[in-house]
Amino acid sequence: MKKIQFGKSELQAASVILGCMRMNGAENPTEIIETAYEHGIDFFDHADIYGGGECETIFGNALKESAIQREDIIIQTKCGIRKGMFDFSKEHIINSVEGSLKRLGVDYIDALLLHRPDTLVEPEEVAAAFDQLESQGKVKYFGVSNQKPMQIELLKKTVKQPLVANQLQFGIKHTGMIDQGIHVNMTDEASTDRDGSILDYSRLNQMTIQAWSPYQYGFFEGVFIGNEQFAELNNVLDRIAEKHECTSTGLATAWILRHPANMQVIAGTMNKDRIQEIAKAADIVLSREEWYEIYRAAGNILP
């Protein structure tokens, strides 16, 4: 399994993360996390809202039943989304982490991300929460999710810990952060900067981009792999996947990991076979020609 440096930290993390949002639908959660671990996926992503907290509880129980040692894996969770609102207050962050620790059955969380921006954020409260959690040994690393550069800079005004990661929707059919960089000085739709050049910002500041919903098109509209709506794309994926002796899902993973930004891919599957095919493809390095052919087949136009 390809490893990447996790932000500015000294931590070497797997380039593929198992996303646990659907853990409450897994037939055998213990087998799922053991399969992931056996194939080099030692990084597990959670959020306090997944399954209303049930997914963390299921994972915690499965971890205890497995042969995996807590210190051999990386557990990440997120907080900040509440019913009908977002909340980055110190009280909510602290309470959320305490709840996650209890449900997961662990003494510490490796990484805590702020889940979607809270426009009422007071950076001083975030800083106070992070300081307390770090000093108590309950969280090692901190980051954000779905935030753009100026929102991150606002947090950095008072937060002293390095913000090591940012979860962003990215994949073959969700390429906005790449499109606008290619279409600089143009007036077409692809040239619109919707995220403040977050890709370049992340590379300059050594923040790890974690690509969520990498196999989806639109906003949870469906999977593009094997979808007849995207026949040209799937023909190209199938052909190149055959060359590399992997599946199209695996190739879609390799496409993301080929980018020199050193991203991580969040694979949310609870299917053991799919976990294996994604893990296997993580070590495939696409050529520049293959990468751009896939990009164009997805409907993207080069200037």
C-alpha positions in Angstrom: 0.0 0.0 0.0 1.3 3.4 -1.0 2.0 5.6 2.0 1.8 9.4 2.1 3.0 12.0 4.6 0.0 13.1 6.6 0.1 16.8 6.2 3.0 18.4 8.0 3.1 15.6 10.6 5.7 12.9 10.8 2.9 10.3 10.4 3.1 8.0 7.3 -0.5 7.0 6.4 -2.1 4.7 3.9 -3.1 6.4 0.7 -6.5 4.7 0.9 -8.8 5.3 3.8 -11.8 3.1 4.7 -14.7 5.4 5.2 -17.0 4.1 7.8 -20.2 6.1 7.0 -22.0 2.8 6.0 -20.5 0.6 8.8 -24.0 0.2 10.2 -24.9 -1.7 7.0 -22.0 -4.1 7.0 -22.9 -7.8 7.4 -19.7 -8.5 9.3 -17.9 -5.3 10.5 -15.0 -7.3 12.0 -14.3 -9.0 8.7 -14.5 -5.6 6.9 -11.9 -3.9 9.1 -9.6 -7.0 9.1 -9.8 -7.2 5.3 -8.9 -3.5 5.0 -6.0 -3.9 7.4 -4.7 -7.1 5.8 -4.5 -5.2 2.5 -2.6 -2.2 3.9 -5.5 0.1 4.8 -4.7 1.2 8.3 -6.7 4.4 8.2 -10.4 4.6 9.2 -12.6 7.6 8.9 -15.6 8.4 11.0 -17.9 11.2 12.0 -20.1 11.7 15.0 -23.2 11.9 12.8 -22.7 8.7 10.8 -25.6 6.5 11.7 -26.4 8.9 14.6 -23.2 7.6 16.3 -24.0 4.0 15.6 -21.2 3.5 13.1 -18.6 4.5 15.6 -20.1 2.1 18.2 -20.1 -0.8 15.7 -16.5 -0.1 14.6 -15.4 0.0 18.3 -17.0 -3.4 19.0 -15.6 -4.9 15.8 -12.1 -3.6 16.6 -12.3 -5.3 20.0 -13.3 -8.6 18.3 -10.5 -8.4 15.8 -6.8 -9.2 16.2 -5.9 -5.6 15.2 -4.1 -3.6 17.9 -5.3 -0.1 18.5 -1.8 1.4 18.1 -1.4 -0.1 14.7 -4.2 1.8 13.0 -5.2 5.5 12.5 -8.7 6.5 13.6 -10.1 9.8 12.4 -13.4 11.3 13.2 -15.2 14.5 12.4 -17.6 16.9 14.3 -19.5 20.1 13.8 -22.7 19.0 12.1 -25.8 19.1 14.2 -29.5 18.9 13.2 -30.3 22.0 11.2 -27.0 23.7 12.0 -23.3 23.7 12.2 -21.4 24.1 15.5 -17.7 24.8 16.0 -18.2 26.0 19.6 -15.7 24.8 22.2 -18.4 23.0 24.1 -19.7 21.1 21.1 -16.2 20.1 19.9 -15.3 18.8 23.4 -18.6 17.0 23.9 -18.4 15.4 20.4 -14.9 14.0 20.9 -15.9 12.6 24.3 -18.8 10.9 22.7 -16.7 9.5 19.9 -14.1 8.2 22.3 -16.8 6.4 24.3 -18.5 4.9 21.2 -15.2 3.9 19.6 -13.9 2.4 22.8 -10.5 4.1 22.6 -8.5 6.5 24.7 -7.5 8.8 21.9 -8.3 9.8 18.3 -5.5 10.2 15.9 -7.1 12.9 13.8 -10.1 15.2 14.4 -11.6 17.2 11.5 -14.1 20.0 11.6 -17.0 18.8 9.5 -18.3 21.5 7.0 -17.8 25.2 7.7 -19.7 26.9 10.5 -20.2 30.6 9.5 -20.7 31.5 13.2 -17.2 30.1 14.0 -15.2 31.9 16.6 -11.6 30.8 16.0 -10.7 31.4 19.7 -13.2 28.7 20.7 -11.8 26.2 18.2 -8.3 27.0 19.5 -9.3 26.5 23.1 -11.0 23.2 22.3 -8.0 21.9 20.3 -5.6 23.0 23.0 -7.6 21.1 25.7 -8.0 17.9 23.6 -4.3 17.9 22.7 -3.1 18.6 26.2 -5.3 15.8 27.5 -3.9 13.4 24.9 -7.3 12.8 23.4 -6.5 14.0 19.9 -3.1 13.9 18.1 -3.8 15.8 14.9 -6.3 18.3 13.6 -7.8 19.3 10.3 -10.9 20.4 8.5 -13.4 19.2 5.9 -14.9 21.0 2.9 -13.2 24.3 3.7 -11.6 26.8 1.4 -8.3 28.7 1.9 -9.6 31.8 3.6 -11.7 29.8 6.1 -8.6 27.8 6.9 -6.5 31.0 7.3 -9.2 32.4 9.7 -8.8 29.3 11.9 -5.0 29.5 11.7 -5.2 33.0 13.2 -5.6 31.5 16.6 -5.3 27.7 16.2 -1.6 26.8 16.9 -1.8 23.1 15.8 -1.0 22.4 12.2 -4.2 21.7 10.2 -3.0 18.6 8.5 -5.9 17.5 6.3 -9.0 18.7 4.4 -11.7 16.4 3.1 -13.0 17.5 -0.3 -15.2 15.9 -2.8 -13.0 14.8 -5.7 -12.9 12.1 -8.3 -13.0 11.6 -12.1 -16.5 13.1 -12.3 -15.9 15.8 -9.7 -12.9 17.7 -11.0 -13.7 21.3 -10.2 -10.5 21.9 -8.2 -8.5 20.8 -11.2 -10.6 22.3 -14.0 -10.2 25.9 -12.9 -6.5 25.6 -12.8 -6.4 24.3 -16.3 -8.7 27.0 -17.7 -6.9 30.0 -16.3 -7.5 33.3 -18.1 -10.6 31.9 -19.9 -14.3 32.7 -19.5 -15.9 29.2 -19.9 -17.7 27.4 -17.1 -14.6 25.3 -16.2 -12.6 28.4 -15.5 -14.8 29.4 -12.5 -12.9 29.3 -9.2 -15.4 27.9 -6.7 -13.0 26.9 -3.9 -10.4 29.6 -3.7 -7.7 27.5 -5.5 -7.8 24.9 -2.7 -5.7 22.4 -4.6 -2.7 24.8 -4.9 -3.2 26.1 -1.4 -3.1 22.5 0.0 0.1 21.7 -1.8 1.7 25.0 -0.8 0.7 24.4 2.9 1.3 20.7 3.0 -2.3 19.8 3.8 -3.4 16.4 2.8 -6.5 16.3 0.6 -8.8 13.4 1.4 -11.0 12.7 -1.6 -14.5 11.7 -0.5 -17.2 10.1 -2.7 -14.5 9.3 -5.3 -16.7 7.1 -7.4 -19.8 9.3 -7.4 -21.0 11.9 -9.9 -22.8 15.0 -8.8 -23.7 15.2 -5.2 -24.6 11.7 -4.3 -26.4 11.2 -7.6 -24.9 7.8 -8.2 -21.8 5.9 -9.2 -20.3 6.6 -12.6 -18.5 3.3 -12.9 -20.5 0.9 -15.0 -23.1 3.6 -15.6 -24.5 3.7 -19.1 -24.8 7.4 -18.9 -21.0 7.6 -19.1 -20.3 5.0 -21.8 -17.2 6.7 -23.2 -15.6 7.1 -19.8 -16.3 3.5 -18.9 -14.9 2.2 -22.2 -11.7 4.0 -21.5 -11.6 2.9 -17.8 -12.2 -0.7 -18.8 -9.5 -0.7 -21.5 -6.8 0.9 -19.2 -7.9 -1.2 -16.3 -7.3 -4.3 -18.3 -3.8 -3.1 -19.2 -3.0 -2.6 -15.5 -4.8 -5.9 -14.5 -7.1 -4.1 -12.1 -10.8 -3.2 -12.0 -12.4 0.1 -13.2 -13.0 1.0 -9.5 -9.4 0.4 -8.8 -8.3 2.5 -11.8 -10.5 5.4 -10.6 -8.6 5.2 -7.3 -5.2 5.1 -9.1 -6.4 8.2 -11.1 -6.8 10.2 -7.9 -3.6 9.0 -6.4 -1.6 9.8 -9.5 -1.9 13.5 -8.8 1.3 14.8 -7.2 -0.7 16.5 -4.4 -0.3 13.2 -2.5 -4.0 12.8 -1.8 -5.8 10.1 0.1 -8.9 8.3 -1.3 -11.8 7.6 1.1 -13.3 4.3 0.0 -16.7 4.0 1.7 -17.5 0.4 0.6 -18.4 -2.3 3.0 -17.7 -5.0 0.4 -14.6 -7.1 1.0 -13.9 -7.8 -2.7 -14.1 -4.1 -3.5 -11.8 -3.2 -0.6 -9.2 -5.6 -2.0 -9.5 -4.3 -5.6 -9.1 -0.7 -4.4 -6.2 -1.5 -2.1 -4.5 -3.4 -5.0 -4.8 -0.5 -7.4 -3.3 2.0 -4.9 0.1 1.1 -6.1 -0.6 1.6 -9.8 1.0 4.7 -11.3 -0.7 5.9 -14.4 1.2 7.6 -17.2 0.5 11.2 -17.9 -1.1 10.1 -21.2 -3.4 7.7 -19.4 -4.4 10.2 -16.7 -5.3 12.9 -19.3 -7.2 10.4 -21.5 -9.4 9.5 -18.5 -9.9 13.2 -17.7 -11.0 13.9 -21.2 -13.2 10.9 -21.4 -15.1 12.2 -18.3 -16.3 15.1 -20.5 -13.6 17.6 -19.6 -12.2 19.8 -22.4 -8.6 21.0 -22.5 -8.1 24.6 -23.7 
